[in-house]
Amino acid sequence: MKISKRVGYFAISIIILSLVVLSLCKTPNQYMGATPLFIGQDFDLLRSPLSPSVVRLAALQGYEERVNQSVTSNGITLTIGNIYADSLQFEFDMVESFSNQTENQPVIRDQDIKMDINGTEPLSGFSGGEFQQADGNRYAGVVFMPMGNLMPLRVFPTGLLPEEFVLNVHVSQIGNIEGSWNFSIPVSQAKLIAATHVYLLNIEKTSGGDTFEVLVVDAAPNQTIIQIRFIEPGSGQPDLLAGRGRYRLLVTDENNKSFDEQLAAGMVSTKGGNRVYDVLFSTARLPDTTKKLIITPLVRQDWLIARISEGSPITTTGLPEFTDPLGSLAIESLNFVTDSQKTMMYLVMNSSYDTRPMRQLYLETTESNGIGMLLPKDMYFANNHEMVAEFPKLDPSEQYFFRVEAYTPLTGLSIPVAIK
C-alpha cells in the first residue's frame, strides 16, 4: 500500500480540539481535599479522558507505544510511560514522583518542558491536560503536540511528522528545584500506517473560475485526513483565515451524515494569476459501513454581529456589518431564560437562504472575552426557524455581543470519493 507524502506546509493557528496544560505551581498541601487520580504502577494516561479523543481512540486500539523511561534528579523522578504519534500530532504521558526526603514538591508545568525532534527541530506550541494529583503522592498529566501549531512549520518528506523519529524531552528546572531530566524516545508510526487505507485521488472540479481538488484521503483507524487544494482567480495575497473562507469543508457520507472537520495545516501561494490554497483537514474515523464521502468546499456568506441584553431590542447599530449579495441573515427575536446553572436563549432567525450550514455561533461580553460556542457545526436553519441555544449562566443586566458566521456549500464543486 502506497503511503501519501505531504510536503510544503506552513503552520496555521488552529482551534483544534487541544486541552491546555495549566501552568500551576502548587504543592501537595494545596491539593488537600481533592480526590487523587488513580493511575497505578503501569499507568496509561493516553487511554484516559486527559487525552484528546483522536489519541484516546488510537491508544485504545493499541496504536500507542510503551516507553517506560524514568529519570531521577534531586529527589524528583519523572516517568514517561507511553507515546502515540501520527503524521499530524503526538502525545505522551508523564508522572512526577518524589523521594521521602524531598520536602519541596513542586508540580511540573508545561513551560518546564523543552522538546526537539532528532536533535535539530525544536518544538513549541504544545499543550495537554493539567498535571493533577495522583495516587502514591504523585502528579500525572499528558503533553500533546499538534504539529500544525508550529510557525513556521518544520516539514519532513513524509508529512508533518516523519514516519520514524527520536523525540528528545529536556527538563532542567521544576519550580525552584534545578536538576537534569532528559529523555530520548524512539517513535515509529509503522503500526498505524500499516492499518491506514490511503486513497491517492488527484480529483478536480472547476466551476465559475474556481478549481477544487481532493488530492489524498487517509482513512486511519482513529481519524480521516483529507488533503485538498483550492484555486481561485486573483493576484492578491491569499489568506486562509480571511476572504471567502476557503479553510472550511463540508464532509458527508452517502447517507448525508456529516463529519466534523478541523484545519490541521495549510499553505497559501500565488501562481499564474491565481490564489492557491493547499490545506490538510482531519475529521472523524470513518465507520466500516461508509461507502462514499462527498467533500464540498464552503464559503462564508454572512457574518452577523448584534448587541443584545435582556428586555432590550436587538440592535446592530454601531457594529460591523458583513453582508453578501447572495443573501442576508437576521435575528427576529431572542428571549433569555436563566436558571441557577445556565441560560437558555430562544431564537427565531430569518435567512434569505432556504438551508445552509451554520458554522459558528458565539456570545461575547462587552469586554469581548468569549463565553462559548453553542451550535453544532452542521446545524441547518430554514427561514423563520426557531432554535434553543444553551449558554453558561449570564448576567441579565450585562450587554452581550451575539455573533454568527454562516457558510454556504459550493455544491458545483462537490467531489465524491468511493471508500472501499
C-alpha positions as CSV (number, residue, x, y, z in Angstrom):
1,M,0.0,0.0,0.0
2,K,1.4,3.4,-1.0
3,I,1.6,6.0,1.7
4,S,0.9,9.6,0.9
5,K,3.5,12.3,1.3
6,R,2.6,15.8,2.3
7,V,5.3,18.4,1.5
8,G,5.5,22.2,1.8
9,Y,3.1,23.0,4.6
10,F,3.3,26.1,6.8
11,A,1.5,26.2,10.1
12,I,-1.8,27.8,10.6
13,S,-3.0,28.6,14.1
14,I,-6.0,26.2,14.7
15,I,-8.5,25.9,17.0
16,I,-8.3,22.3,17.4
17,L,-9.6,20.3,19.8
18,S,-6.3,20.7,22.2
19,L,-6.5,20.8,26.0
20,V,-4.2,23.4,27.7
21,V,-1.6,22.3,30.2
22,L,-2.3,24.7,33.1
23,S,0.7,26.5,34.4
24,L,0.3,25.6,38.0
25,C,2.9,25.7,40.8
26,K,1.2,24.1,43.7
27,T,2.5,22.0,46.5
28,P,0.7,18.8,47.7
29,N,-0.8,20.7,50.6
30,Q,-2.7,23.0,48.1
31,Y,-4.4,19.9,46.7
32,M,-5.7,18.7,50.1
33,G,-9.3,17.7,49.7
34,A,-9.0,16.8,46.0
35,T,-9.6,13.2,45.0
36,P,-6.4,11.8,43.7
37,L,-6.4,10.3,40.2
38,F,-5.8,6.6,40.5
39,I,-3.2,5.5,37.8
40,G,-1.5,2.5,39.3
41,Q,2.1,1.5,38.6
42,D,1.7,0.5,34.9
43,F,-0.2,3.7,34.1
44,D,-1.5,4.6,30.6
45,L,-3.0,8.1,30.6
46,L,-3.3,8.2,26.8
47,R,-6.4,6.0,27.2
48,S,-7.9,8.4,29.8
49,P,-10.1,11.4,29.4
50,L,-7.0,13.6,29.8
51,S,-6.2,12.8,26.2
52,P,-7.9,14.3,23.1
53,S,-10.3,11.8,21.5
54,V,-8.1,11.2,18.5
55,V,-5.3,10.0,20.7
56,R,-7.5,8.1,23.1
57,L,-9.2,6.2,20.3
58,A,-5.9,5.2,18.8
59,A,-4.5,4.2,22.2
60,L,-7.5,2.0,23.0
61,Q,-6.9,0.3,19.7
62,G,-3.3,-0.5,20.5
63,Y,-1.5,2.1,18.3
64,E,0.4,3.7,21.2
65,E,4.0,2.6,22.1
66,R,5.2,1.7,25.6
67,V,8.2,3.9,26.7
68,N,8.6,3.3,30.4
69,Q,11.6,5.7,30.9
70,S,12.3,7.2,34.3
71,V,14.9,9.9,35.3
72,T,15.6,11.0,38.9
73,S,17.3,14.2,39.9
74,N,17.4,15.9,43.3
75,G,14.7,13.7,44.7
76,I,12.2,14.2,41.9
77,T,11.5,11.3,39.4
78,L,9.9,11.9,36.0
79,T,8.5,8.9,34.2
80,I,7.2,8.8,30.6
81,G,5.1,5.8,30.2
82,N,3.5,5.8,26.7
83,I,3.6,7.7,23.5
84,Y,1.4,8.0,20.4
85,A,2.3,9.6,17.0
86,D,0.7,10.1,13.6
87,S,1.6,12.4,10.8
88,L,-0.2,15.4,12.4
89,Q,0.5,15.1,16.1
90,F,2.0,13.2,19.0
91,E,1.3,12.8,22.7
92,F,3.0,11.2,25.7
93,D,2.0,10.8,29.4
94,M,4.2,11.8,32.3
95,V,4.2,11.1,36.0
96,E,6.1,13.1,38.6
97,S,7.0,11.4,41.9
98,F,9.2,12.3,45.0
99,S,11.5,10.6,47.4
100,N,10.6,10.5,51.0
101,Q,13.4,13.1,51.7
102,T,12.1,15.6,49.2
103,E,10.4,18.3,51.3
104,N,9.7,20.8,48.5
105,Q,7.5,19.0,45.9
106,P,6.6,21.5,43.1
107,V,4.3,20.4,40.3
108,I,5.9,20.3,36.8
109,R,4.4,22.8,34.3
110,D,4.4,22.8,30.6
111,Q,6.9,25.7,30.4
112,D,9.4,23.5,32.3
113,I,9.5,21.1,29.3
114,K,11.6,21.6,26.2
115,M,11.4,19.2,23.3
116,D,13.0,18.6,19.9
117,I,12.9,16.1,17.1
118,N,16.0,14.3,16.1
119,G,18.1,16.8,18.0
120,T,17.5,19.5,15.3
121,E,13.9,20.5,15.3
122,P,12.8,22.4,18.4
123,L,9.1,22.2,19.2
124,S,6.7,24.8,20.7
125,G,3.0,25.3,21.0
126,F,2.3,22.0,22.8
127,S,-0.4,21.6,25.3
128,G,-2.2,18.9,27.2
129,G,-4.1,18.1,30.4
130,E,-3.5,19.7,33.7
131,F,-0.9,17.8,35.8
132,Q,-3.0,16.7,38.7
133,Q,-2.6,14.9,42.0
134,A,-2.5,11.1,41.6
135,D,-2.2,8.1,43.9
136,G,1.1,7.5,45.7
137,N,1.9,11.2,46.3
138,R,2.4,11.7,42.5
139,Y,1.3,14.1,39.8
140,A,0.2,12.9,36.4
141,G,-0.6,14.5,33.0
142,V,-0.2,14.4,29.3
143,V,1.8,16.5,26.8
144,F,0.1,16.9,23.4
145,M,1.8,18.4,20.3
146,P,-0.3,19.2,17.3
147,M,2.3,19.9,14.6
148,G,0.2,22.4,12.9
149,N,0.9,24.8,15.8
150,L,4.5,25.3,14.7
151,M,5.2,28.6,13.0
152,P,6.9,28.2,10.6
153,L,6.1,24.5,10.2
154,R,9.0,22.1,10.1
155,V,8.4,20.0,7.0
156,F,9.5,16.4,6.7
157,P,9.5,14.3,3.5
158,T,6.6,12.2,4.6
159,G,4.4,14.9,6.2
160,L,4.2,17.0,9.3
161,L,5.9,14.3,11.3
162,P,8.4,11.7,9.9
163,E,7.3,8.1,10.0
164,E,10.2,7.4,12.4
165,F,12.0,9.9,14.6
166,V,13.6,10.4,18.0
167,L,11.8,12.7,20.4
168,N,14.1,14.4,22.9
169,V,12.5,15.8,26.1
170,H,14.5,18.0,28.4
171,V,13.6,19.4,31.9
172,S,16.2,21.5,33.8
173,Q,14.1,23.1,36.5
174,I,10.8,22.2,38.3
175,G,9.6,25.1,40.5
176,N,12.7,26.3,42.3
177,I,14.5,22.9,42.1
178,E,17.2,22.6,39.4
179,G,18.1,19.3,38.0
180,S,18.6,17.3,34.8
181,W,15.8,15.2,33.5
182,N,16.5,14.1,29.9
183,F,14.7,11.6,27.7
184,S,15.4,10.2,24.3
185,I,12.4,8.3,22.9
186,P,12.4,6.4,19.6
187,V,9.0,6.8,17.9
188,S,7.5,4.9,15.0
189,Q,4.2,5.3,13.1
190,A,4.7,1.9,11.3
191,K,1.8,0.1,13.0
192,L,-0.6,2.9,12.4
193,I,0.5,3.4,8.8
194,A,0.0,-0.3,8.1
195,A,-3.6,-0.1,9.2
196,T,-4.3,3.1,7.2
197,H,-6.1,3.0,3.9
198,V,-4.6,5.6,1.6
199,Y,-6.6,6.9,-1.4
200,L,-4.4,8.8,-3.8
201,L,-7.0,10.6,-5.8
202,N,-6.0,13.9,-7.5
203,I,-9.6,14.5,-8.5
204,E,-10.6,18.1,-9.5
205,K,-13.6,20.1,-10.5
206,T,-13.9,23.6,-11.9
207,S,-16.9,25.9,-11.7
208,G,-17.2,29.6,-12.1
209,G,-13.5,30.1,-12.4
210,D,-12.7,28.2,-9.2
211,T,-11.0,24.8,-9.1
212,F,-11.3,22.4,-6.2
213,E,-9.0,19.3,-5.9
214,V,-9.2,16.4,-3.5
215,L,-5.6,15.0,-3.5
216,V,-5.4,12.4,-0.8
217,V,-7.7,10.8,1.7
218,D,-6.0,8.8,4.5
219,A,-8.6,6.6,6.4
220,A,-6.8,5.7,9.6
221,P,-8.2,3.7,12.5
222,N,-8.8,6.8,14.6
223,Q,-9.2,9.7,12.1
224,T,-9.5,10.6,8.5
225,I,-7.0,13.1,6.9
226,I,-8.1,15.0,3.8
227,Q,-5.6,16.9,1.6
228,I,-7.2,19.4,-0.7
229,R,-6.3,22.3,-3.0
230,F,-8.4,25.3,-3.9
231,I,-7.5,27.6,-6.7
232,E,-9.3,30.9,-7.4
233,P,-8.7,33.8,-9.7
234,G,-6.8,36.8,-8.3
235,S,-3.3,38.1,-7.8
236,G,-3.7,39.4,-4.3
237,Q,-2.0,37.6,-1.5
238,P,-4.3,34.8,-0.3
239,D,-5.2,34.4,3.3
240,L,-6.6,31.1,4.7
241,L,-8.3,32.9,7.6
242,A,-9.9,35.7,5.7
243,G,-11.7,36.4,2.4
244,R,-14.1,33.8,1.3
245,G,-13.2,31.3,4.0
246,R,-11.5,28.5,2.0
247,Y,-10.5,26.8,5.2
248,R,-13.8,25.0,5.7
249,L,-15.1,21.7,4.3
250,L,-18.5,20.0,4.4
251,V,-17.8,16.3,4.6
252,T,-20.8,13.9,4.3
253,D,-21.3,10.2,3.6
254,E,-23.7,8.6,1.2
255,N,-26.5,9.0,3.8
256,N,-25.8,12.7,4.2
257,K,-24.3,12.2,7.6
258,S,-21.8,15.0,8.2
259,F,-18.4,14.7,9.9
260,D,-16.8,17.5,11.9
261,E,-13.6,18.7,10.2
262,Q,-10.7,20.5,11.7
263,L,-8.0,22.5,10.0
264,A,-4.6,20.8,10.6
265,A,-2.2,22.8,8.5
266,G,-2.1,24.8,5.3
267,M,-0.1,26.7,2.8
268,V,-1.1,29.7,0.6
269,S,0.6,30.9,-2.5
270,T,0.0,32.7,-5.8
271,K,0.6,31.0,-9.2
272,G,-0.2,32.2,-12.7
273,G,-2.6,34.9,-11.6
274,N,-4.4,32.6,-9.2
275,R,-4.5,32.3,-5.4
276,V,-3.7,28.7,-4.3
277,Y,-4.8,27.2,-1.0
278,D,-3.2,23.8,-0.1
279,V,-4.8,22.5,3.1
280,L,-4.9,19.5,5.4
281,F,-8.0,18.7,7.3
282,S,-8.7,16.0,9.8
283,T,-12.1,14.5,10.6
284,A,-13.5,11.6,12.5
285,R,-12.8,7.9,11.8
286,L,-15.0,6.5,9.1
287,P,-17.4,3.9,10.1
288,D,-16.8,0.5,8.5
289,T,-20.1,0.8,6.6
290,T,-19.1,4.0,4.8
291,K,-19.1,3.6,1.0
292,K,-18.7,7.1,-0.1
293,L,-17.6,10.6,1.0
294,I,-18.8,13.8,-0.6
295,I,-16.3,16.6,0.0
296,T,-17.5,20.1,-0.6
297,P,-15.7,23.5,-0.1
298,L,-17.6,26.1,2.0
299,V,-17.5,29.8,1.6
300,R,-18.6,32.3,4.3
301,Q,-21.6,34.3,3.2
302,D,-22.8,36.1,6.3
303,W,-21.2,37.4,9.5
304,L,-23.8,38.9,11.7
305,I,-23.0,40.8,14.9
306,A,-25.8,42.1,17.1
307,R,-25.8,43.6,20.6
308,I,-28.3,42.0,23.0
309,S,-29.4,42.4,26.6
310,E,-32.5,41.0,28.4
311,G,-35.6,43.1,27.8
312,S,-34.0,45.4,25.2
313,P,-34.4,45.4,21.4
314,I,-31.7,43.6,19.4
315,T,-29.6,46.1,17.7
316,T,-26.8,46.2,15.2
317,T,-26.3,50.0,15.4
318,G,-22.7,51.0,15.5
319,L,-21.5,47.4,15.0
320,P,-19.6,46.0,12.0
321,E,-21.9,44.9,9.2
322,F,-21.0,41.9,7.0
323,T,-23.3,41.2,4.0
324,D,-23.2,39.3,0.8
325,P,-25.2,39.8,-2.4
326,L,-26.4,36.2,-2.2
327,G,-28.4,36.7,0.9
328,S,-28.8,38.0,4.4
329,L,-29.2,36.8,8.0
330,A,-31.3,38.4,10.7
331,I,-32.3,37.7,14.3
332,E,-36.1,38.1,14.5
333,S,-36.4,37.7,18.3
334,L,-34.5,36.4,21.3
335,N,-35.6,35.6,24.8
336,F,-33.5,34.9,28.0
337,V,-34.5,32.1,30.4
338,T,-31.9,31.8,33.2
339,D,-31.7,29.2,35.9
340,S,-29.0,28.6,38.5
341,Q,-26.8,26.7,36.2
342,K,-27.2,28.1,32.6
343,T,-29.0,30.5,30.3
344,M,-31.4,29.2,27.6
345,M,-31.9,31.5,24.6
346,Y,-34.9,31.0,22.4
347,L,-34.0,32.3,18.9
348,V,-36.1,32.9,15.8
349,M,-33.7,33.6,12.9
350,N,-34.6,34.6,9.4
351,S,-32.4,34.0,6.4
352,S,-32.9,34.5,2.7
353,Y,-31.3,31.1,2.2
354,D,-33.5,28.1,2.5
355,T,-30.8,25.9,4.1
356,R,-27.1,26.2,4.7
357,P,-24.7,25.2,7.4
358,M,-24.4,27.5,10.4
359,R,-20.8,27.0,11.4
360,Q,-20.3,29.2,14.4
361,L,-22.5,30.9,17.0
362,Y,-20.8,32.9,19.7
363,L,-21.8,35.0,22.6
364,E,-19.3,37.6,23.9
365,T,-19.4,40.1,26.7
366,T,-18.8,43.8,26.1
367,E,-15.2,43.2,27.1
368,S,-15.1,40.7,24.2
369,N,-14.0,37.6,26.2
370,G,-15.7,34.7,24.6
371,I,-18.2,32.7,26.6
372,G,-18.8,29.8,24.3
373,M,-19.8,28.1,21.0
374,L,-23.4,26.9,21.0
375,L,-24.4,25.3,17.8
376,P,-23.2,22.0,16.4
377,K,-21.1,22.6,13.3
378,D,-23.6,21.4,10.8
379,M,-26.9,22.7,12.2
380,Y,-29.1,23.9,9.4
381,F,-31.5,26.8,9.6
382,A,-34.6,27.3,7.5
383,N,-36.5,30.5,7.1
384,N,-38.0,31.6,10.4
385,H,-36.6,28.6,12.0
386,E,-36.8,28.5,15.8
387,M,-33.9,27.2,17.9
388,V,-33.0,26.8,21.6
389,A,-29.4,27.6,22.3
390,E,-27.7,27.0,25.7
391,F,-25.0,29.3,27.2
392,P,-23.3,29.3,30.6
393,K,-25.2,31.4,33.1
394,L,-25.4,35.0,32.0
395,D,-25.9,38.2,33.9
396,P,-29.3,39.7,32.8
397,S,-28.0,43.2,33.4
398,E,-25.0,42.8,31.2
399,Q,-24.8,43.6,27.4
400,Y,-23.6,40.9,25.1
401,F,-22.5,40.6,21.5
402,F,-24.2,37.9,19.5
403,R,-22.0,36.8,16.6
404,V,-22.9,34.3,13.8
405,E,-20.8,33.1,10.9
406,A,-22.6,31.2,8.2
407,Y,-21.1,29.2,5.4
408,T,-22.6,28.1,2.1
409,P,-21.5,24.9,0.3
410,L,-20.2,25.3,-3.3
411,T,-22.2,22.3,-4.4
412,G,-21.0,22.7,-8.0
413,L,-17.5,21.8,-6.7
414,S,-18.6,18.7,-4.7
415,I,-16.3,15.7,-5.2
416,P,-17.5,12.2,-4.4
417,V,-14.8,9.7,-3.1
418,A,-15.5,6.0,-3.2
419,I,-14.5,4.2,0.0
420,K,-13.6,0.5,-0.3
